[in-house]
């Protein structure tokens, strides 16, 4: 047996290119349907787990899928904004806990999530190093964000402008890192969390500037009229909130009209959930309420349908490839007729020669299956990270 494998191995090693092509073909034939099933199963578990943990989402009328992906995974396009009064509306019903969400801005490619302290408690997020948010202008980093950008408590991150040509003159906000969250193996690890008022300051709805009543600001004052001061464009606006200037930061207008992207509603019980959903059934209501589980089930139904077509295609291609490989082996045996005759002449039996030829096929198949198993194991290990990366894109 050892001699048979020795001859088979050296033949395959000598014809490296043909062997590599055959092994690659076998690997892909086995791996594609199996690896695809592993990815789909992992994505299904991830999507449904977070959706099941989030009972209801209130958002502006539009695409329920876009609203769900933005709220749960901080992905997809920025949905239609909702007024903050909608969070107050949910809270006043007494039927559910209202957690406002404002997911619009980014820093170094990572989403900045404006929310309230209730979000951290609801998701079970704990601070690993540093502390929780305590003042405007501070942020808390997800574990993967902190590792990727090398930030620690006390460092700073800067919000990215939405456009290079920002005609509104809103400056990027320099935010101090208050703490880093524990690893949770969820989209929260890839986000930067701030108080919702900090998110409004990033948008320019709130700002801080030098005290116009002080002598050094005289050049920036156009006119004074009782308690009203009109300043020109030279007034210095702060792009960082510190203990020294936090008192100068303020908001204009009614905060209830300020934008949010969604409200995560956590009902007290099943009855409260039904009652709350019933309050958003009016056709003239500007807001909609969605159940993330229903939305993700519809998405998964589409994914599974696509998977069926891809699997069927992979099987057909695999069968065609196997037929081609069988033809290659048959032609190879015919071309190697003189080789077999030589082996017969030096005393090799038909069984021994046939064993050598069969061993070559077995080695190729075995190697391809082993490599496919390795790729499947890697997919199972790192597939979840790849899925999160694709969702973020």
C-alpha positions as CSV (number, residue, x, y, z in Angstrom):
1,X,0.0,0.0,0.0
2,X,2.8,2.4,0.9
3,X,4.5,1.8,-2.5
4,X,1.2,2.4,-4.3
5,X,0.7,5.7,-2.5
6,X,4.3,6.6,-3.0
7,X,4.0,6.2,-6.8
8,X,0.7,8.0,-6.9
9,X,2.0,10.9,-4.8
10,X,5.1,11.4,-6.9
11,X,3.0,11.3,-10.1
12,X,0.7,14.0,-8.8
13,X,3.7,16.1,-7.5
14,X,5.3,15.9,-10.9
15,X,2.2,17.1,-12.7
16,X,1.6,20.1,-10.3
17,X,-0.6,22.2,-12.5
18,X,-3.0,19.5,-13.4
19,X,-3.2,18.4,-9.8
20,X,-3.8,21.9,-8.5
21,X,-6.6,22.5,-11.0
22,X,-8.3,19.2,-10.1
23,X,-7.9,19.8,-6.3
24,X,-9.3,23.4,-6.6
25,X,-12.3,22.2,-8.6
26,X,-13.1,19.5,-6.0
27,X,-12.7,22.1,-3.2
28,X,-15.0,24.6,-4.7
29,X,-17.6,22.0,-5.6
30,X,-17.8,20.8,-2.0
31,X,-17.3,24.2,-0.3
32,X,-19.7,26.5,-2.2
33,X,-23.0,25.0,-1.2
34,X,-21.8,24.1,2.3
35,X,-20.1,27.4,2.9
36,X,-23.2,29.3,1.6
37,X,-25.4,27.4,4.0
38,X,-23.1,28.2,6.9
39,X,-23.2,31.9,6.0
40,X,-26.9,32.0,5.6
41,X,-27.5,30.2,8.9
42,X,-25.1,32.6,10.7
43,X,-26.7,35.7,9.2
44,X,-30.2,34.4,10.0
45,X,-29.2,33.9,13.7
46,X,-27.6,37.3,13.9
47,X,-30.4,39.2,12.2
48,X,-33.2,37.4,14.1
49,X,-31.5,37.6,17.5
50,X,-31.2,41.4,17.5
51,X,-34.7,41.8,15.9
52,X,-36.3,39.5,18.5
53,X,-34.6,41.5,21.3
54,X,-36.2,44.7,19.9
55,X,-40.0,44.5,20.2
56,X,-41.1,47.7,18.3
57,X,-39.6,50.6,16.4
58,X,-41.4,53.9,15.7
59,X,-40.1,55.9,12.7
60,X,-41.2,58.1,9.9
61,X,-43.3,56.5,7.2
62,X,-41.2,55.0,4.5
63,X,-39.3,51.7,4.1
64,X,-39.6,49.5,7.1
65,X,-36.5,47.6,6.1
66,X,-34.4,50.8,5.9
67,X,-35.7,51.9,9.3
68,X,-35.0,48.6,10.9
69,X,-31.4,48.2,9.5
70,X,-30.6,51.8,10.5
71,X,-32.0,51.4,14.0
72,X,-30.7,47.9,14.8
73,X,-27.5,47.7,12.8
74,X,-26.7,51.3,12.2
75,X,-26.5,50.6,8.5
76,X,-28.5,51.4,5.4
77,X,-29.2,55.0,4.3
78,X,-30.3,57.7,6.6
79,X,-34.1,57.3,6.9
80,X,-36.6,60.1,6.9
81,X,-36.2,62.1,10.1
82,X,-38.8,61.9,12.9
83,X,-39.5,64.7,15.4
84,X,-38.4,64.2,19.0
85,X,-42.0,64.7,20.1
86,X,-42.7,61.2,18.9
87,X,-40.4,59.8,21.6
88,X,-42.4,61.9,24.1
89,X,-45.6,60.6,22.6
90,X,-44.6,57.0,23.2
91,X,-43.5,57.7,26.7
92,X,-46.7,59.5,27.6
93,X,-48.8,56.5,26.7
94,X,-47.4,54.7,29.7
95,X,-47.4,51.5,27.5
96,X,-43.7,51.3,26.7
97,X,-40.2,52.6,27.5
98,X,-39.2,55.1,24.7
99,X,-35.5,55.1,23.7
100,X,-34.8,57.8,21.1
101,X,-32.2,57.1,18.4
102,X,-30.4,59.4,16.0
103,X,-28.1,57.5,13.7
104,X,-26.9,59.9,11.0
105,X,-23.3,60.9,11.5
106,X,-20.0,59.1,11.3
107,X,-16.4,59.3,12.6
108,X,-13.6,57.6,10.7
109,X,-16.2,55.4,9.0
110,X,-18.0,54.3,12.2
111,X,-21.6,55.3,13.0
112,X,-22.2,57.9,15.7
113,X,-25.3,56.8,17.6
114,X,-27.2,59.5,19.6
115,X,-29.4,57.9,22.2
116,X,-30.2,58.0,25.9
117,X,-28.9,56.1,29.0
118,X,-31.8,53.7,28.7
119,X,-30.3,52.2,25.6
120,X,-27.2,50.9,27.5
121,X,-29.3,49.4,30.2
122,X,-31.7,47.8,27.7
123,X,-28.9,46.3,25.6
124,X,-26.9,45.2,28.6
125,X,-23.9,47.3,27.6
126,X,-21.3,47.8,30.3
127,X,-18.2,50.0,30.4
128,X,-15.0,48.0,30.4
129,X,-12.6,50.9,30.9
130,X,-13.2,54.5,31.7
131,X,-16.7,55.6,32.6
132,X,-20.2,56.3,31.2
133,X,-21.2,59.5,29.6
134,X,-21.4,62.4,32.0
135,X,-21.6,65.6,29.9
136,X,-22.2,67.0,26.5
137,X,-19.4,66.4,23.9
138,X,-18.4,63.0,25.4
139,X,-18.6,59.6,23.7
140,X,-18.4,56.0,24.5
141,X,-16.7,53.6,22.0
142,X,-17.7,50.1,21.1
143,X,-15.0,47.5,21.7
144,X,-14.1,47.0,18.0
145,X,-14.1,50.7,17.3
146,X,-11.6,51.3,20.2
147,X,-9.4,48.5,19.0
148,X,-9.5,49.6,15.3
149,X,-8.6,53.3,15.9
150,X,-6.4,52.7,19.0
151,X,-8.4,55.0,21.2
152,X,-8.6,54.9,25.0
153,X,-10.5,56.9,27.7
154,X,-9.1,60.5,27.6
155,X,-8.4,60.4,23.8
156,X,-10.5,62.3,21.3
157,X,-12.5,61.4,18.1
158,X,-13.8,63.9,15.6
159,X,-17.1,63.7,13.7
160,X,-16.8,63.6,10.0
161,X,-18.6,66.2,7.9
162,X,-21.4,64.9,5.7
163,X,-20.1,66.8,2.8
164,X,-16.9,68.5,1.8
165,X,-18.9,71.5,0.8
166,X,-20.7,72.2,4.0
167,X,-22.4,75.5,3.3
168,X,-24.1,75.5,6.7
169,X,-20.7,76.1,8.3
170,X,-21.2,73.3,10.8
171,X,-17.8,72.4,12.2
172,X,-16.8,68.8,13.0
173,X,-17.2,68.2,16.8
174,X,-14.1,67.0,18.7
175,X,-15.4,64.5,21.3
176,X,-13.6,63.2,24.3
177,X,-13.7,59.5,24.8
178,X,-15.2,58.8,28.3
179,X,-15.1,55.1,28.2
180,X,-14.9,51.8,26.1
181,X,-17.7,49.3,26.3
182,X,-17.3,45.6,26.9
183,X,-17.3,43.2,23.9
184,X,-20.9,42.2,23.2
185,X,-20.6,40.5,19.8
186,X,-23.2,42.8,18.3
187,X,-23.4,45.9,16.1
188,X,-22.9,47.9,19.2
189,X,-19.2,46.9,19.1
190,X,-18.9,48.9,15.9
191,X,-20.5,52.1,17.0
192,X,-19.7,55.4,18.8
193,X,-22.3,56.4,21.3
194,X,-23.1,59.9,22.4
195,X,-26.0,61.6,24.2
196,X,-28.7,62.6,21.7
197,X,-28.1,66.3,22.5
198,X,-24.4,65.8,21.4
199,X,-25.7,64.5,18.1
200,X,-27.8,67.6,17.7
201,X,-24.8,69.7,18.3
202,X,-22.9,67.8,15.6
203,X,-25.8,68.7,13.2
204,X,-25.4,72.4,14.3
205,X,-28.8,72.7,16.1
206,X,-26.9,73.6,19.2
207,X,-23.7,75.5,19.5
208,X,-21.4,77.3,21.9
209,X,-19.6,80.5,21.3
210,X,-17.6,83.2,23.1
211,X,-19.4,85.4,25.6
212,X,-20.6,88.4,23.6
213,X,-20.9,90.5,26.8
214,X,-17.1,90.3,27.4
215,X,-14.9,93.1,26.1
216,X,-12.8,90.8,23.9
217,X,-15.9,90.0,21.8
218,X,-16.7,93.6,21.1
219,X,-15.4,93.4,17.5
220,X,-17.9,90.6,16.7
221,X,-21.0,92.6,18.0
222,X,-23.1,94.4,15.4
223,X,-25.7,95.8,17.7
224,X,-27.0,95.6,21.3
225,X,-30.7,96.1,22.1
226,X,-31.6,95.5,25.7
227,X,-31.0,91.7,26.2
228,X,-30.6,91.0,22.5
229,X,-27.1,90.9,21.0
230,X,-26.6,90.7,17.2
231,X,-23.1,89.3,16.2
232,X,-21.4,89.1,12.9
233,X,-19.7,86.0,11.3
234,X,-16.4,86.7,13.1
235,X,-17.7,85.4,16.4
236,X,-15.7,82.4,17.6
237,X,-17.7,79.1,17.7
238,X,-16.4,76.3,19.7
239,X,-15.9,72.9,18.1
240,X,-15.1,71.1,21.4
241,X,-17.1,71.0,24.6
242,X,-15.1,71.3,27.8
243,X,-15.8,72.2,31.4
244,X,-14.7,75.8,30.6
245,X,-17.2,76.4,27.7
246,X,-20.0,74.0,28.4
247,X,-22.1,76.8,29.9
248,X,-22.0,78.6,26.5
249,X,-23.6,75.7,24.6
250,X,-27.3,76.2,24.0
251,X,-30.1,75.2,21.6
252,X,-32.4,77.4,19.5
253,X,-36.1,76.7,18.9
254,X,-38.3,73.9,20.4
255,X,-36.4,70.7,21.2
256,X,-39.5,68.7,20.5
257,X,-39.1,69.6,16.9
258,X,-35.5,68.4,16.7
259,X,-34.9,65.3,14.5
260,X,-34.4,61.7,15.4
261,X,-34.3,58.7,13.2
262,X,-36.4,56.3,15.3
263,X,-37.8,55.4,18.7
264,X,-37.1,52.0,20.1
265,X,-40.3,51.1,22.0
266,X,-40.1,48.5,24.7
267,X,-43.7,47.6,25.8
268,X,-44.5,46.6,29.4
269,X,-46.3,43.4,28.2
270,X,-48.0,41.8,25.2
271,X,-51.3,43.8,25.8
272,X,-49.4,47.1,26.0
273,X,-47.6,46.1,22.7
274,X,-51.0,45.5,20.9
275,X,-52.4,48.8,22.3
276,X,-49.4,50.8,21.2
277,X,-49.4,49.3,17.7
278,X,-53.1,50.2,17.4
279,X,-52.3,53.9,18.0
280,X,-50.3,54.1,14.8
281,X,-52.9,52.6,12.4
282,X,-54.4,55.9,11.3
283,X,-53.6,56.6,7.6
284,X,-52.9,60.3,8.3
285,X,-50.3,59.5,11.0
286,X,-46.9,60.8,10.1
287,X,-45.2,58.0,12.0
288,X,-45.2,54.2,11.5
289,X,-44.6,51.4,14.0
290,X,-42.9,48.2,12.8
291,X,-42.0,44.9,14.4
292,X,-38.4,44.2,13.5
293,X,-39.0,40.4,13.7
294,X,-41.6,40.6,10.9
295,X,-39.3,42.8,8.8
296,X,-36.3,40.6,9.2
297,X,-38.3,37.4,8.5
298,X,-39.4,38.9,5.2
299,X,-35.7,39.8,4.4
300,X,-34.6,36.2,5.4
301,X,-37.3,34.8,3.2
302,X,-35.8,36.6,0.2
303,X,-32.3,35.5,1.2
304,X,-33.4,31.9,1.5
305,X,-35.0,32.1,-1.9
306,X,-31.8,33.5,-3.4
307,X,-29.8,30.8,-1.6
308,X,-32.0,28.1,-3.2
309,X,-31.2,29.4,-6.7
310,X,-27.5,29.8,-5.9
311,X,-27.3,26.3,-4.4
312,X,-29.1,24.8,-7.4
313,X,-26.7,26.6,-9.7
314,X,-23.7,25.4,-7.7
315,X,-25.0,21.8,-7.9
316,X,-25.4,22.0,-11.7
317,X,-22.0,23.6,-12.1
318,X,-20.5,20.9,-9.7
319,X,-22.0,18.1,-11.7
320,X,-20.7,19.6,-14.9
321,X,-17.3,20.0,-13.3
322,X,-17.3,16.4,-12.1
323,X,-18.2,15.2,-15.6
324,X,-15.3,17.2,-17.0
325,X,-13.0,15.8,-14.3
326,X,-14.1,12.2,-15.2
327,X,-13.3,13.0,-18.8
328,X,-9.9,14.3,-17.8
329,X,-9.1,11.2,-15.8
330,X,-10.3,8.9,-18.7
331,X,-8.2,10.8,-21.3
332,X,-5.2,10.7,-18.9
333,X,-5.5,7.0,-18.6
334,X,-5.5,6.6,-22.3
335,X,-2.5,8.9,-22.7
336,X,-0.7,6.8,-20.0
337,X,-1.2,3.5,-21.9
338,X,2.6,3.2,-22.6
339,X,3.3,3.9,-18.9
340,X,1.0,1.1,-17.9
341,X,2.6,-1.3,-20.4
342,X,6.1,-0.4,-19.0
343,X,4.8,-1.2,-15.5
344,X,3.5,-4.6,-16.7
345,X,6.8,-5.4,-18.3
346,X,8.8,-4.7,-15.1
347,X,6.5,-7.1,-13.2
348,X,3.6,-5.0,-12.0
349,X,0.3,-6.8,-11.8
350,X,-2.9,-5.4,-13.2
351,X,-4.2,-5.0,-9.6
352,X,-1.1,-3.0,-8.6
353,X,-1.2,-0.7,-11.6
354,X,-4.9,-0.2,-11.2
355,X,-4.3,0.6,-7.5
356,X,-1.8,3.3,-8.4
357,X,-4.2,4.9,-10.9
358,X,-7.1,4.7,-8.4
359,X,-4.9,6.1,-5.6
360,X,-4.2,9.2,-7.6
361,X,-7.9,9.9,-8.0
362,X,-8.5,9.2,-4.2
363,X,-5.7,11.5,-3.2
364,X,-7.1,14.3,-5.3
365,X,-10.7,13.9,-4.0
366,X,-9.5,13.5,-0.4
367,X,-7.3,16.7,-0.6
368,X,-10.2,18.7,-2.1
369,X,-12.6,17.6,0.6
370,X,-10.1,18.4,3.3
371,X,-9.5,21.9,1.9
372,X,-13.2,22.4,1.6
373,X,-13.6,21.4,5.3
374,X,-10.9,23.9,6.3
375,X,-12.6,26.7,4.3
376,X,-16.0,25.8,5.9
377,X,-14.4,25.9,9.4
378,X,-12.9,29.4,8.6
379,X,-16.3,30.5,7.4
380,X,-17.9,29.3,10.6
381,X,-15.3,31.1,12.6
382,X,-15.1,34.4,10.8
383,X,-18.3,34.5,8.9
384,X,-20.1,36.6,11.5
385,X,-17.5,39.3,11.3
386,X,-17.7,39.3,7.5
387,X,-21.5,39.6,7.6
388,X,-21.3,42.6,9.9
389,X,-18.8,44.2,7.6
390,X,-21.1,43.7,4.6
391,X,-24.1,45.0,6.5
392,X,-22.1,48.2,7.5
393,X,-21.2,48.7,3.8
